[in-house]
Amino acid sequence: MSSRSLAAARRVDPNVSPAAVHAAVEAAIAEHMREQRRRQARPSDKLEGPDA
């Protein structure tokens, strides 16, 4: 966890624990990675072949 993440969280809630911020950052990164994998697995929207 970066000190910037903790500082940003503490601007919202001065009593937030570093562990809570760390867990939130980890969850956000995991969701971002899942979304990236979904985008790569999605078939192309473009048609190929003579009808394109």
C-alpha positions in Angstrom: 0.0 0.0 0.0 1.3 3.4 -0.8 1.4 6.3 1.6 -0.7 8.2 -0.9 -3.5 5.7 -0.6 -3.5 5.9 3.2 -3.4 9.7 3.1 -6.3 9.9 0.6 -8.3 7.5 2.8 -7.6 9.5 5.9 -8.9 12.7 4.2 -12.3 10.9 4.1 -12.0 9.1 7.4 -9.1 10.2 9.7 -9.6 7.1 11.8 -9.3 4.5 9.0 -6.8 1.7 9.7 -3.9 1.0 7.4 -5.2 -2.6 7.2 -8.6 -1.5 5.9 -7.0 0.7 3.3 -4.7 -2.1 2.2 -7.6 -4.5 1.9 -9.5 -1.9 -0.2 -6.6 -1.4 -2.5 -6.1 -5.1 -2.9 -9.8 -5.6 -3.8 -9.7 -2.7 -6.3 -6.6 -4.2 -8.0 -8.1 -7.7 -8.2 -11.3 -6.2 -9.7 -9.3 -4.3 -12.2 -7.3 -7.4 -13.2 -10.6 -9.4 -13.6 -12.0 -6.7 -15.9 -8.8 -6.7 -18.0 -9.0 -10.5 -18.4 -12.7 -10.2 -19.4 -11.9 -7.6 -22.0 -9.1 -9.8 -23.5 -11.4 -12.9 -23.6 -14.3 -11.1 -25.3 -14.5 -11.8 -29.0 -13.9 -9.0 -31.4 -16.8 -6.8 -32.2 -15.6 -6.5 -35.8 -16.9 -8.8 -38.4 -14.3 -10.5 -40.6 -14.8 -11.9 -44.1 -16.6 -10.8 -47.2 -19.7 -9.6 -45.3 -17.7 -7.1 -43.3 
